[in-house]
Amino acid sequence: MTNSARSRRLQTLQHAVAAMLPVATVRHVDGRGTAADADKNSLSLRSGLASKADDASCELSYAQLQMFALQRLRPTSTAYNVVRALRFPTAAMDLASLRSSCDALMTKHEALRTCFDADVNANGQPRQRVYPLTHFRGQSILQVVSTELLSPQKEEEASTTTQLVEFIAKMTAEPFDLARQAPIRVYAIVPSDQKTSSPWVLVAVLHHIVTDAASSQLFWRDFLAFYTRFSRSDETGATPLQRVKQLEGETSSRDRVTYRDFACWQRARLRSGLLAPSLQYWIHQLTIGGVPPLLELPFDTQKPHASDDGAVNMPSAPEPTEVDGDIVVFQSTVVLQQAFSALCRAQGASVFMGLLAVFHLMISRLSGQRGFVIGAPASGRAHAALQDVMGYFVNTLPLRLDSQDDGGADESFEDFLAAVREVVLDAYKHMEVPFHKVLEHLRASAQARGMEGDGERRWQHPLFQVMFSWEQSGEDEADPSGSCGVRYEELPLPRRSAKFDLMLSMRHRRLGSGSPDDSGGRVLEGSMEYPTARFARSTAKRFACYYLELLEQVTRAPSAVLRSPAISMLPEKERRQLVCDWGSPKSASSSSVGLEESQADFIGDQLLRQVRDCPLRPALHFEGTQWSYQKLWDRSGRVAEALQRLQAGGNDAALRVGLLLDRGLENVAAMVGALRAHAAFVPLDTEFPRERLRYMACDSALHVILTQRKHVTTATELVDPTKDLSGNGKAAMTRVLVLLYEDLDTPIADEKTPSNSNEVIEPSTLNAPQDQDRRTRDPANTAAYILYTSGAMSCVCLVSSQSTGHPKGVVVSHAALLTTLCWTVRTYGVTSRDVFLQSTSTTLDGSLSQLFSPLLVGASARITRPRGLHDLRYMRDVLVDTPRITFCVFVPSYFSLLVDFMSDLGDVFPPSVRHVVLAGEAFPMELARQFYAKQQHATTCLVNEYGPTEASITSTSFHLPRELALQEALAISSSVAGLQSVPIGKPIDDHPVVVLDANRRLVPVNVPGELYIGGAGVALGYWQRLDLTRKTFISHEDLQEVASLLGPRRGHGWRWYKTGDLVKWLPTGDLLFLGRTDAQVKHHGMRIELQEVRNVLLRHPRIKAAEVLLLSQPKMQGHKDRQASSTLTGFIMLTDNDSNDVSEAHLNEEEFVHELRAYLREHLPLHMVPQALRVMAHWPRTPNGKVDLR
């Protein structure tokens, strides 16, 4: 940028600043000077800028203006009452000296004699007016209050201090009328027996509009000095009038700079344009790289949404309105204080800078965000003339720091501290600009440029939600037994409000006399202020521990890379709880559920035991046909014998068999036969599109396809070498055999395989297998099946974390599958009397658990007909007819439809069903409540299961019985209180889990992270996708923090599947599913959880189902410079009655959509209200019954 361009920009900015300020004249002008001279003189801080006439009023400073606006918004609020209490244990109270001290204070500091009101003669602008002390004679500035809590008898009771603190809090909870009352009240609390030698308590209440931290120290220094002076002299013998006149002469403000002078000076400097470069600095800091994000901390309870309209009309506050709050106080060790202070000095940084850097690191890890803003108060007393002036000078500095803690750079704490130092130093150079004027300019600029979303909406929300401050307190104040001659002690008052989501105040604190020396006796003390409606006290204590842990870590290793797991903020005990206790359950013995456990077991071996024990017991039911265990073994044996006689490429490679069979008994026999032959089967759904089937057959490099005669044409087309999958680029398959299931009963002869290996052949033409020692095979490394997951991310349980656009084959071993099957049998107490409903497509791994879990213990499975899930009446009949179903699995959205259908028919949910497992989608808590409310006599227990195909069907589970689901509705506190969806629970046997951030560090409770699943249930990998397998299946040693906690004896040889699913730990040790790591949407610069919008839609009484998507819109022609826009769209299904009404008249639909928009605006901020709403008659569904969101 050229010098002329910079000059023009600076002039434009100066004019913009001037336009933002109300026109005001400097009232105190020398008669011989011009107005220009007066303006020039007003740019220097000096006494006389504000008129000292008794009837003169003055504008408020910008800090006062902000405080005045906040108080006017809530006139009955006491949030800005600053209260301090001192207890005098031995000195008797001198009431006359106390009154004289109050008079002296108010006389010396005119801020204590100032009233604030809107001036009707100045267009309602707020003005401040200083009155003489006599003006407040009618007010009770000093009040004497007696209480029995200070009596000798009560003093001995342990609870007296607590009761006294509550007494003071209640007494001081009275708002100030700033227009009429002095902004000060003083209370002397004395014993009710009036013994002068008894202890007494001095309480002072100031309104924040006249004080800040430095002013508070000034106030108490002068108060104690005046009290000592008057109690040691005979001045109290003078009349009140004489005393006032004497004090006015001693402390006259005529020749001293006053707060009113400061207010005039501040406005004149900003009006002049001198601060335009500073304003430009702040705008650059807050907009470079885009607008700063809204900080999202891990709240214990859902953060309430404020109305956008309310946000617009709120004053541009550097701090939001206070809410109920509390504080947690913590301290470092002396050694840590010394070491950290030395580290800061070595880096040329102050302790404030270092502590701020650590606070930023903690917030970054708690939120998973970067580029956010932290508020930091600045004293505003840079001018020497203001050091002894009482008033509200504090300005807030919005510090935008950006560490590489979660980025790719190898940044150390030393590097980050250097960057923080530069930001802080620059901020203090430009701290004179009032913060809320910066925010006003950002808003005005966004509106003037017609910006949407990022530009305008972001500035309607608080710029920062966390604050960090360094306090000069404790050891910096007057010694309680020092020069004032009056010994006192601080009475700790409870903190009952919080201004921010988190506020950390740090200070030095000198320990007691036991400290070795002055420097060695100091510690770092912190106060963590938090809103009680959002954080539990235990959570705030955890945050304090995290801060101290980070402080310890960066002090010990300041050169270590910040994003490394070596710099952890979690204490050792909490890390062990997350990994060793919650994340790594102990393995359960299969013998405990009637299963003979063997490390060399295959699924066929387990099934054979049941065939020997109960050969005639029913194993499978399908549309009126029943197979016993013996019949299933015989039919599957034909498949196994045929496959065992195949020679796979002349080597010992595992056979891969495609199963292109209709849903039914033959399909099950084929799967069991393949498992018995130790061949890996690949389910090929006959209803899949040919292109997808061909891709799966080609990609898996099948050796053989087993099919039925009616599908032989399809099978031969899949292996036709003259056809290729369009766009895949893979060569067509070679040497693929097609076996007909109907001909497997033909006796097998020892003949050579035909030369044309793509022909349809009969088993009689197969040659004998080579000799293989099956005992040398390892179940953990022998593939049981290859399932192809969707290439597009459309469901929870079958999606890989990296989408390639093509399905990926997941290879799962016998041992991995058995871990889930054995857990299912043990957890649900499966016995030979159970009947499992097998309703899921065999192309989904959930079908294998429904099928094989009962077969391991002599129970049976009922298989539904093809497309049975699409017929609700058929599914209802299956549930209520014989054989009685005891266990079933559904997708939550489908289960909701089925329950509604049965309720409409007046059916009671079958009491025989002991467990209903809901999986594959998020399980809404409301669905559980509705089910238990509608089926009041049902004994069924709902269970939420979660697991990706890459971890063998199920990895975690959560049981939600009736009592737990209905506790919140009955206003009973429970582990699921406030949750919108049912937790996915705890890990199952041999499926350890950990939750890590982007740098593979453990995340604490309530903090979102990515779920990793390890142990025996992890798949072997992706078929022929070595690079993807290496990226997704992580070796145990690569998870350094986890490996170090588990030790050398646990986890050796494990691999961890990186799921791509976003979860968080709940305080109960359960996991809550939050979505995909790549499924959060950002709209208008703000992150939106689509599930949250969906939940609000579902609460509307006329809506029975809803989905929310962010749909991309193409670029408009002729607008190449604009980005493609997106629309937040809500899809809804109305209740049956409403749906019929809407279908009859489109006007009703339009009216309903208009009504729905109004409803959404009441429950959501504007940026979360869908721009488009569409009423649907029904959902599009996948063949598996899931809602098809594509």
SESE-84049 format. One record per residue (C-alpha): residue in one letter; x, y negated, z negated. Coordinates in steps of 0.1 Angstrom, whole numbers, plus 5000, padded with zeros to 4 digits. Layout:
AXYZ ...
This chain:
M500050005000 T501449665010 N501849374985 S499049185002 A496749474999 R497549514963 S496949144957 R493549164974 R492549474954 L493649304922 Q491648994930 T488649204938 L488949394906 Q489349064886 H486048944902 A484349264893 V485449244857 A484248884855 A480948984870 M480449244843 L480748994815 P478048754803 V478848394809 A479948234776 T481647914767 V484347864741 R482647654715 H485547514697 V487247284722 D489546994714 G487746674724 R490546544745 G491046864765 T489246984796 A487247304799 A490147464818 D492547374790 A490147534765 D489947854786 K493747854787 N494047794750 S491548074743 L493848324758 S496148294728 L494948444696 R494848174669 S492748034642 G489847814653 L488747994685 A485348054668 S483547774651 K483647774613 A480547574609 D478047714585 D475247734611 A477447864640 S477048204655 C479448394676 E479348674701 L480149024689 S483449204698 Y482949494722 A483449744694 Q480849564673 L478449544702 Q478649914707 M478049984670 F475249734669 A473549904698 L473850244682 Q472350124650 R469449954668 L468650274686 R468250444652 P467450174626 T466850424598 S470050614604 T472850624578 A475250784602 Y477450474603 N477550424565 V481150464554 V481250584518 R484050634493 A483950724457 L486750694430 R486450844396 F488150664367 P488650934340 T490050724312 A489650354318 A486450184306 M484350004331 D484549624329 L481349504346 A482349134346 S485649214363 L483849434388 R481449154398 S484348914401 S486149164423 C483149204446 D482848824449 A486548794456 L486449064483 M483448904501 T485048564499 K488348674513 H487048894540 E484248714559 A483349034577 L481649134544 R479448814546 T478448864582 C474948944595 F474149074630 D470949014650 A469748944685 D469548564692 V466348454707 N467948134719 A470648334738 N468348564758 G468348814731 Q472048864731 P473449004698 R475248744677 Q477048754644 R476748484618 V478948444587 Y477248314556 P478548164523 L478648394493 T475648224478 H473448334506 F473548694492 R472848614456 G469448754459 Q470749084470 S472049354447 I475549394461 L476649554429 Q474349804411 V474949994379 V473550344378 S473450564348 T473450944349 E473751224324 L476151404348 L479051194333 S478151284297 P480851484278 Q478551784277 K478151794315 E481751714322 E482752064309 E480452244333 A481952374365 S479052274387 T479051914375 T481251784403 T479051944429 Q475951794414 L477651454410 V478651454447 E475051544457 F473751264435 I476051014452 A475151134487 K471451084479 M471950744463 T473950604492 A471650744520 E470050404526 P470350224559 F471549874563 D469449594577 L472249424595 A470149114603 R469449034566 Q471749224544 A475449204537 P477249514552 I478449614517 R477049784486 V478949884455 Y477750124428 A479150164393 I477950504380 V478150524342 P477150784316 S473550754304 D474750734268 Q476550404277 K479850494260 T482450254275 S485250504269 S483550774290 P484550834327 W482750624353 V482650634391 L483050344416 V481250394449 A481550154479 V479350174510 L480349974541 H478749964574 H481050084602 I480449754621 V482749574597 T485349844590 D487650104604 A490450324589 A492850034586 S490249804572 S489150064547 Q492750074533 L492749694532 F489449684514 W490549934487 R493949774483 D492349434476 F489549574455 L491849744431 A494149444430 F491349204422 Y489849434396 T493249464379 R493749084381 F490349004366 S490449274339 R493849144326 S492948764325 D490448534310 E489048434344 T485848614336 G485048354310 A484348104338 T480848054351 P479848234383 L479747904402 Q483247804391 R484548154399 V483148144434 K484547794442 Q487947894428 L488048204450 E486848014481 G489747784477 E492248064473 T491048274501 S489748014526 S489648134562 R489747784577 D493447814585 R493648194591 V492748404620 T489348574614 Y487548854631 R485348604649 D488448444664 F489448794676 A485948844692 C486248524711 W489848594721 Q488948944733 R486148824755 A488048534770 R490948764780 L488749004797 R486748724814 S489948574827 G490948884847 L494248924829 L493249274819 A492449374855 P495649584859 S494849764827 L491349834839 Q492749964872 Y495050194853 W492150354834 I490050394865 H492950564882 Q493550794852 L489950894850 T489250954887 I492551094900 G491951444912 G488251414908 V485951334879 P486951494846 P484751804838 L482251824810 L483852024783 E482252354776 L483252484742 P482252834728 F479252724707 D477752974683 T474352854693 Q473052724726 K473852354731 P470652154735 H470251964767 A469651594765 S467451424790 D469251264819 D467050954816 G468050924780 A471650944789 V471250664814 N469550434790 M471950514762 P474750254757 S478050354772 A479350474740 P482850604733 E481150844710 P477751014711 T475050974685 E475951154652 V474351474642 D474451684611 G478051804605 D480651934581 I484451954579 V487052224573 V490352104557 F493552304563 Q497252254557 S500552364573 T503452484552 V506252244543 V508652444565 L506352414595 Q505952044590 Q509651994588 A510352204619 F507652054640 S508551694631 A512151774640 L511051914674 C509051604681 R511951374672 A514351584694 Q511951524723 G511651154716 A507951194708 S505951094677 V504251354655 F500951224668 M501951304704 G503051654694 L499951734674 L497751594702 A499551824727 V498852124705 F495152024702 H494852004739 L496352354743 M493752484718 I490852324735 S492052434769 R492152794757 L488752774740 S487052624771 G489152774799 Q489152424815 R491752174826 G491751804833 F489251724805 V489451404784 I490251384747 G489251064728 A491850914706 P491250604684 A493750314686 S493950064658 G493449754681 R495649554658 A498649504681 H498749134672 A500549054640 A497948794629 L495349074626 Q497149294602 D495449144571 V492049094587 M489149324579 G486849424607 Y486049694633 F489049674656 V489350034667 N489250104705 T488950454719 L491550574744 P490350844768 L493451054772 R493351284802 L495951544798 D496551834821 S498752124810 Q499752414831 D498652644803 D496352834826 G497952744859 G500752884879 A503552654868 D506152784843 E505652494820 S507052504785 F505852314755 E508752084758 D507752004793 F504151944783 L505151734753 A507151504776 A504151464799 V501851384769 R504351134757 E504250944790 V500450954790 V500150824755 L502750544760 D500950424791 A497650444774 Y498850224745 K500249974770 H496749934784 M494749984752 E493349624751 V490549704776 P487449814756 F486650174765 H482950134772 K483749844796 V485850094816 L482850334816 E480450064826 H482749974856 L482850344867 R479050364866 A478650034884 S481150124910 A479450464916 Q476050304920 A477450024943 R478950284966 G475850494966 M477750794953 E475851104942 G476651394920 D480251374910 G480450994912 E477250884895 R475751164875 R479051254857 W479350904842 Q475850934826 H477251194802 P479751144775 L483251114790 F484651334762 Q483251564736 V486351614714 M488351354695 F491851364680 S493051114654 W496151054633 E495350904599 Q497650694577 S496150824545 G496951004513 E500650924506 D500450594525 E497850454502 A498450294468 D499550544442 P496550624419 S498750554389 G500950294405 S501049914405 C497249854401 G497649994366 V494350184367 R494450554371 Y491750704394 E491151014415 E489351064448 L485951224445 P485551444476 L482251364493 P480651614517 R480851524554 R477251534565 S477551424601 A479651484632 K480151254662 F481651504686 D481551874694 L484951884676 M487051614660 L490451684645 S491951434621 M495651504611 R497751334585 H500751384563 R499951494527 R502351504499 L502151804477 G502151794439 S505051754416 G506152104423 S507552004457 P511352004459 D511751654472 D510051374491 S510551514526 G510251874516 G507051814497 R505051694527 V502751914548 L500551844578 E496851834567 G493951844591 S490151794589 M488151974616 E484751804619 Y482051994637 P478251984642 T476552244621 A473852304647 R476452434671 F479252594651 A479152814620 R481552724592 S483453044598 T483952944634 A485452614624 K487752794601 R488853014629 F489652714651 A491752564622 C493652894621 Y494152884659 Y495552534656 L498052634630 E499052944649 L499652744681 L501652494660 E503752784647 Q504252944681 V505352624700 T507652534671 R509252874671 A509652894709 P509352544724 S511052654757 A508752954762 V506252944791 L502952824778 R500853054800 S502753354787 P501053584763 A503953524740 I502353184731 S499253314714 M496853114693 L495253424677 P496553544644 E497953894643 K494954024623 E492453894648 R494354024677 R494454374662 Q490754354655 L490054264692 V492254534706 C492554814681 D489254804662 W486654664686 G488254744719 S489655094713 P487155334698 K488555664686 S487855964708 A485056194698 S485356574700 S483156744726 S482657034702 S480656804680 V477856824706 G478157184715 L480657144743 E483757354744 E486657104748 S489657184770 Q492156964786 A492057184817 D488357174821 F486657094853 I482957014856 G482357354872 D483857524842 Q481557344819 L478557434840 L479557794842 R479257824804 Q475557724806 V474957974834 R476358254812 D474458134781 C471058064796 P470958184833 L467158174835 R466557834818 P465157564842 A467957344855 L466357134882 H462757024891 F461856884925 E458356834938 G456857154924 T459957364929 Q462157474900 W465657614900 S467157804871 Y470757774861 Q471558104878 K469857994911 L471757664911 W474957854905 D474258094933 R473257824958 S476257614950 G478457914952 R477657944989 V478857594994 A481957644972 E482857964990 A482557805024 L484657505014 Q487357724998 R487857905031 L488657575049 Q492257495055 A492857115051 G495557025076 G497657325067 N498657195033 D497457174998 A495656845002 A492356804985 L489356865007 R487056565014 V483456665021 G480756435034 L477256525021 L474656415047 L471656575030 D468156475021 R467456394985 G466556724967 L467757054954 E470057134984 N471856804978 V472556894942 A473757244952 A476157084977 M477556844950 V478057124925 G479557354952 A482057084961 L483057024925 R483457404920 A485757414950 H487757114937 A486756924968 A485956554967 F482456484979 V481356164996 P477656104994 L476155995028 D472655865024 T470455965054 E468655635052 F471755425056 P472355245089 R474455445113 E477255185114 R477655205076 L477655575076 R480255595104 Y482455345085 M482355555054 A483055885072 C485855725092 D487455545062 S487355845039 A489056065066 L486556345060 H487656705067 V484056825069 I480456705069 L477856925053 T474356845066 Q470956995074 R469857095108 K467556805112 H470456565107 V472956735129 T472656475157 T473556205132 A476456405119 T477956475153 E477656105162 L479556015130 V482556235141 D482356155178 P485956065188 T484655845217 K482855605193 D484455355171 L483155135144 S482654785158 G485154535144 N486754785121 G489854845142 K490255205128 A490855485152 A488055745154 M488356055133 T489956375144 R489556735132 V486256695114 L484056995109 V480256985107 L478757255085 L474957335085 Y473557395050 E470957635063 D473557875076 L475657895045 D474058235036 T475658395066 P478458635055 I481858495059 A484358675082 D488058625086 E488258445119 K490258155133 T488957805133 P487757695168 S490157475187 N487457205191 S487257095155 N484356855161 E481957125170 V479057235148 I480157565134 E478957845113 P480757965081 S481458305097 T484058145120 L486158005091 N489458165081 A490458255046 P492157995024 Q495757995017 D496758124983 Q496557844957 D497057864920 R493957664909 R495257674873 T497957434883 R495457164892 D494956874867 P491456754861 A492756404855 N494356394889 T491856594909 A489256384927 A485656474920 Y484056234944 I484555914964 L481755654962 Y481655354983 T480855024966 S479354734983 G481654495000 A479354204991 M478954124954 S475354194949 C475054404917 V476754444884 C477654804881 L478954884916 V480954584926 S484654554929 S486354234919 Q487754164953 S485254144982 T486554245015 G483354245036 H483554625039 P482654895014 K485555034994 G485855404984 V486355454947 V488155784939 V487055934905 S488556244889 H486856534871 A488356434838 A487156074842 L483556184850 L483556424820 T484456154795 T481155974804 L479056294805 C480256414772 W479756074756 T476156064770 V475456404755 R476856314721 T475355964719 Y471756054729 G471756384711 V470956574743 T469656934737 S468357204759 R464757074754 D465556744771 V464456654807 F466356374824 L464756174852 Q467056164882 S465655874902 T468855704914 S470355744949 T473255984950 T475355714966 L475355544932 D477455694904 G474655644879 S472855944896 L475656174885 S475156094848 Q471456154852 L472056484869 F475156644852 S474756524815 P471756754809 L473357044828 L476257044804 V474057154774 G471357364790 A468857084796 S467157004829 A466756714854 R463756614874 I464656474908 T462256224924 R461256244960 P462956024987 R461955654983 G460055754952 L461155434934 H459155234960 D455855384948 L454955274913 R451955504910 Y454155804919 M456755694893 R453955664868 D452856014875 V456356154872 L456655994837 V453356124824 D453156464840 T455056784831 P457856854826 R457856574801 I460656324807 T462756244777 F465456034792 C465455794822 V467455514837 F466155204855 V467254874868 P465754604844 S463754424871 Y462254754883 F461454864847 S459554544842 L457354614872 L456754964861 V455754874826 D453454604839 F451854854863 M451255104836 S449854834812 D447454724839 L446255074841 G445855104804 D448555364801 V450655414771 F454355464778 P454955834774 P455955914738 S458156194751 V460655944765 R463155894737 H465555664755 V465255424785 V468655314797 L468654984816 A471654914838 G472754754870 E471454404863 A471454164834 F468954294808 P466753994797 M465953994760 E462453884768 L461854204787 A462654404756 R460254194735 Q457454224760 F457854604763 Y457754654725 A454854414722 K452754584749 Q453754934738 Q453254904701 H453055274694 A455955374717 T458855554700 T461155484729 C464455304723 L465755074750 V469555094757 N471654854778 E474455034795 Y477254874815 G479955024837 P481554974871 T482055264895 E485755214890 A485355324853 S483155624858 I479555514854 T479355384818 S481855184798 T479855014771 S476355044756 F474054864732 H471055024716 L468054784711 P465454954690 R462054784683 E463054644649 L466054464663 A464354324694 L461454184674 Q463454034645 E463853694662 A460253674671 L459453724634 A461953444625 I464353704610 S468053644615 S469653914636 S472753994656 V470853914688 A469253584676 G469453314703 L470653544731 Q468853524764 S470153864775 V470854194757 P474554254749 I476254524768 G477554644735 K480654834724 P482955054744 I482255424747 D484655704738 D487855704758 H486955374775 P488955104757 V488254754767 V489954414763 V488854064773 L491653844788 D491953504802 A493453424836 N496953474822 R496053804806 R495953674771 L493453784746 V490553554741 P488753504708 V485153554698 N482653364719 V485153264745 P484453394780 G487153604796 E487553884822 L486754234811 Y489454504815 I488554874811 G491255134804 G491555494792 A490555834806 G487455694824 V489355474849 A489155584885 L492255704905 G491955394927 Y490555284961 W490855524989 Q493555425013 R493755074998 L497155084980 D497554704978 L494054654964 T494554934940 R497754784927 K496054444922 T492954584905 F494254884885 I496854734862 S499454944844 H499354944806 E502854804804 D501854504824 L499354394797 Q502154294774 E500154164745 V497754464745 A500554714748 S502454564719 L499454584697 L498554944705 G502155054701 P504055324719 R501855614708 R498555474722 G497955364757 H500955534772 G500055614808 W496855424808 R495755204836 W493354914832 Y490654824857 K490354454862 T486554434866 G486054074877 D483154054852 L482853764828 V482053864792 K482653744757 W482953904723 L480153834699 P480853814661 T479354164657 G482054324679 D479554364708 L480254234743 L477853994761 F477854004799 L477953654814 G478253714851 R481053744877 T484253544873 D483553414908 A479753384905 Q479553054885 V478352774907 K479352414907 H476852164919 H477251784920 G480551834901 M478952024872 R479052394865 I475652554864 E474752894850 L472053024873 Q470853264847 E470052964824 V467852804850 R466253134856 N465453184819 V463652844818 L461552934849 L460653274833 R459353094802 H456652924822 P453253104816 R452353124852 I455653284864 K456353654861 A459653674880 A462253424891 E465653404908 V467953104914 L470553074941 L472852804954 L472352804991 S474852645014 Q473652405041 P475452355074 K477152025082 M475051765099 Q476051675134 G477851355137 H479151365101 K482451545104 D483851375074 R481151505051 Q481451835033 A478752095038 S476052035012 S474352294991 T470852324976 L469952474943 T466952684951 G464452854928 F462453154940 I459453244919 M456653504918 L453453404901 T451353614878 D448753814896 N445853574890 D447853264900 S449253454930 N445753514944 D444753154938 V447853024956 S447453254985 E443953114992 A444952744993 H448352595001 L447252284983 N447252474950 E450852584957 E451952224963 E450252104932 F451852394912 V455352314925 H454851954915 E453752064881 L456752304879 R459252024887 A457851824858 Y458152124835 L461752184845 R462651824839 E461451854804 H463652154797 L466752104818 P469051814827 L468451674861 H471451834877 M470152174868 V466652134882 P466352314916 Q465952084946 A463852354963 L461152584949 R459752864969 V456753084959 M457253454969 A454653724972 H457253994965 W460954044962 P463154204990 R464754504975 T467654734982 P467155104987 N468055144950 G465254924939 K467354624930 V466454274940 D468254204973 L469653854967 R471453855001 
